[in-house]
């Protein structure tokens, strides 16, 4: 069976959800031929997806046009959606032809909707999955724009054309999805290995390590503004500024990123599924940038309140590195029981059922 997996490049959370599912699916379908279509670099894909796969470096969704990792360009996003949905039936037909041309037997999307509509037109079984969807996100930010109702209707119809939509906790409720299936969290659960990363990155094992990981999009931080703190060292992406020997660079495409997350004291991040769930599953404390406009935020916050030591920070506090008091407060909090990331196995079982010939809607 030739499975096309479409992975959104709007951040890294979509890959963080999809990779564990594929890794759980392959032993169940040993003859599977896998093609991953994503605008993410192949290096990032191979760091998480086990085994061989073909990579098509294309995107079938864009989510939103972003100024940076957290700020949306609403005007540009509105224009993109209007352009994307102009001639929608023809776009769906062209995508259906693409699927036929590439001899695709089944489709899995996180979280593009065009391939789901096209798969239905081509008579190919398809499943959507994610903690979010672009129908709800579009309405939240652009629902008041001219023509928004028609665009939203086409997006929702495309999602509902799939055999089912696998909804990973924590995430949006997706009450408009007729065939939604609610699943447990999904994550690549890391293993603490401070010796390995001490050798790899030149870190002092006697110090507490703080990881700064703002996701797969740019969010400029001036680390020269951040105060020094005895007993801590920072792990940051890119080249650290001169004169800050307490700053060490790490590669976000590190194949053992989940192990790195399990080896640090805390992570400073933005609201995002992958880092939140992977950190919670290994007991790493989480300090995250407030993002009250993002629809997933309240659902993330509720889940973190039950499963993690976490606190939200204002933007100025993050920019200034002014959160050491909050970090110390998290350190002395009792750790809640670790959540179980059982979503990958649940999803893999459902995919076998759907792709083996069932409709998946029961």
Secondary structure as GFF3:
##gff-version 3
##sequence-region A 1 362
A	DSSP	beta_strand	2	7	.	.	.	ID=ss1
A	DSSP	alpha_helix	13	26	.	.	.	ID=ss2
A	DSSP	beta_strand	33	37	.	.	.	ID=ss3
A	DSSP	alpha_helix	42	48	.	.	.	ID=ss4
A	DSSP	beta_strand	54	56	.	.	.	ID=ss5
A	DSSP	alpha_helix	74	85	.	.	.	ID=ss6
A	DSSP	alpha_helix	88	101	.	.	.	ID=ss7
A	DSSP	beta_strand	106	110	.	.	.	ID=ss8
A	DSSP	alpha_helix	114	122	.	.	.	ID=ss9
A	DSSP	beta_strand	125	130	.	.	.	ID=ss10
A	DSSP	alpha_helix	134	142	.	.	.	ID=ss11
A	DSSP	alpha_helix	148	160	.	.	.	ID=ss12
A	DSSP	beta_strand	164	168	.	.	.	ID=ss13
A	DSSP	beta_strand	180	183	.	.	.	ID=ss14
A	DSSP	alpha_helix	194	201	.	.	.	ID=ss15
A	DSSP	beta_strand	208	212	.	.	.	ID=ss16
A	DSSP	three_ten_helix	223	225	.	.	.	ID=ss17
A	DSSP	beta_strand	232	237	.	.	.	ID=ss18
A	DSSP	beta_strand	247	250	.	.	.	ID=ss19
A	DSSP	alpha_helix	257	263	.	.	.	ID=ss20
A	DSSP	beta_strand	266	270	.	.	.	ID=ss21
A	DSSP	alpha_helix	273	282	.	.	.	ID=ss22
A	DSSP	beta_strand	285	289	.	.	.	ID=ss23
A	DSSP	alpha_helix	297	307	.	.	.	ID=ss24
A	DSSP	beta_strand	310	313	.	.	.	ID=ss25
A	DSSP	alpha_helix	315	320	.	.	.	ID=ss26
A	DSSP	alpha_helix	324	332	.	.	.	ID=ss27
A	DSSP	alpha_helix	343	355	.	.	.	ID=ss28
###
